Amino acid sequence: MGFNLAETLRSLKPHRRQGTLARRADDELPWVNDEPTIGGPLFLDATVYLDVLQGRSPAEVDRLLTYRLCHHSAVCLSELTHAFGRLDPTHTSTKTVLKTIQATLADIPEHRLHAPDVTIWGQAGILAGLLFRMSNLPRGAGHERKFVNDALVFLQARQLGASVLTGNTRDFDLLSQLVPTGRIVLYRTPQASGSV
């Protein structure tokens, strides 16, 4: 399967997008508290794994993870396995952290782990570029690369007909403004309840 740039440009219309994107008010966003226990499938963002592993996921997130069908992205797999190369092997907590990540990855059913296809990769590049341009963030601070991962997860969920479950409110709100057919379910950790 190839990538059709002309079709993607017609769909996303980056040349017509001007101005700045701003995060919407909380009451305009889809929060985990408003989600029914039984519902459509979820696609987990990396924030979910990290918050669950660190014991800071809200009870509403834990409830959805128990009752909903959950899909996983190879993008998040990469974000998690990054620790195996990045963490200092001589640090006292490294072995425990890596063992926990390894157990988490072993629990992901193979048939629910999805890799982005060529089309998603091409669309994600454009969408991440749009997000960066329209959010007026400083160059060279790592946002552009991070936005590619977020766009990949967002577009994969959309392709599967799932909602992205994420604690990354700002970025996924902006992505859903750019592509309103993608669905998100947002949450805040108890420590982050006052943040954006």
N, C-alpha and C positions, 0 to 999 in steps of 0.2 A: 504494500500500500504506500503510495507516495503522498506528498504534501502539496495541496493546492493553495498556493499563496493568494491568487486572485480571488478565490472563493472566501478565504479567511478575511481578506481585506474588505470584501463586500459585506461580510457578516459583522465584523467588529468596527468598521469605519473609523480607523484611528485618525485619518486625515480630517475628519469632521469634528473631532473632539477638541474643544478649546476650554480654557479657564482652569479652575482649580476644583478638585473634589474635596469635600469636607465630610467628616464623620457625621452621621445623622444622630439626632437626639435619641436617648435610650428608649423612649416610649414608641419610637418608630421601628425598633429592631426586634427580631425574633429571638427571645430569650428562652433558655432551657426550662425555666419555671412555667412557661406557657405551653410546653410540649406535653401531649398525652403520653402516658406510659407505653401504650401500644400504638404503633404507627409505622411510618415508612423506614427504610434502611438508613443507616448512618455511615458516613465516611469519616474516619478519625484523622484529625490534624495532629501533628507532633505534640502540640500543647497538651492533648488529652493524656498521652502516654506519660509525659513528664509529671503532670499534676497528679495522676493516679499513683505513680510510683513514689512520689514524694509525700503522699498522704494529704494533699491539699485540694483534691477534687470535691466540689460540692455534692451533697447527697442526691440532688436532682440529676447530676451527670452519672453518678454511680447507678441510679435507678434505670436510666435509659440504657446504659451499657449492659445491664442485666437482662432487660426485656426486648431490646431492639436487635435486629440483624445488623452486625457491624462489618464493614469492609475496611481494608487497609491498603495503603499506598506504598509502592516501592520507594517513593520520594521520602516518606517518613522512615522507612526502613534505613535508608541512607543517612538520614539525620540522626537516627539512634546509633547506628554502627560507627558513625564518625568518632564516637567516644573511645572505641577500641584503639584508634590510632592517636587520638589527641591527648588522652589522660596519661599522666606521668606514672609509669609502671612501678616506681619506687614509693609513690605516695601511699600512706596507710589505708586509705578508703578505696583506692582504685579497684582492687580485687573484688570487693563487695559490690561496688557499683556495676562493674562489668558482668558479674554473675547475675545480678538482678535484671540487667538489660537482656542478657542471654536467655534467661527464663521467660521473659516477656515475649521475645521474638519466637521462641519455641512454641508458645501458646497460640500464635497466629495460624489459623487454618490455611493451608496452601491455596485452596480454591477461593479464598477471600482476599488474597494478596494480589493487587493489580499493578501492572506497570503501565505508564503512559505510552500510548502509541505515537506514531510519527505526527499525526494530525494534532494531537493534544500538545506535543512539544512545540510545534510551530505556532499554534494559537497562544500558548502560554508565553512565548517570547514576546509577541506583540502586546498581549494583555499586561505583562509585567512592565514593558516599556511605557505603555499608556499610564499605568498606575504610578510609575515613578515620575513621569513628566507632569502629571496632573496633581501630584501631592506636594510638589515644591520642597522636596527633601534635599539635603545637601549631597552633592556628588562625593563618591569615594568613601562613604560611611558603611558600605555593605548592603544597603537597602535594595539595590537592583538585583543582586543575586538572590536575596531572601524572597523578593517578590516573584521570581521565577518559580521557586518551590511552592509558594502559596498559590500561584496561578495554576500550576500543575495539579495540585490537590483539588482546587476548586473545580477545574474543568473535568477532572476524572470523576468527581462526585456527580457532576451534571450529566456526564455521559452514562453513568450507571443509574441515574434517577434517584440518587441519594442526597441527603443533606449533610453538609460538612459540619461536624461537631467541633467547635474550636473555642479557645479562650483568647484568641487573637482578634479582638473586636474590631479594631480600626481597619486593619488590612482586608479582612474578609467582608466588612461592610462596604468598603470602597470597591472591592471586586464585584460584589453583588449589585452595586449601582451601575458598574460598567456592563455587566451581563446579568440583567434581571431574571433570566430564566434559571439561574443557579440558585440553589437553596442553602441557607446556613442556619445553624442553631448555635447561639452564643451563650457563653457562661463566664462568670467571674469566680476566681478563687476567693475564699474569705479574706485573704490579705490584700487582694487587689480590688476590693469592692468600691474603693473611692477613685480608682484610676480609669483611664480611657481604655 
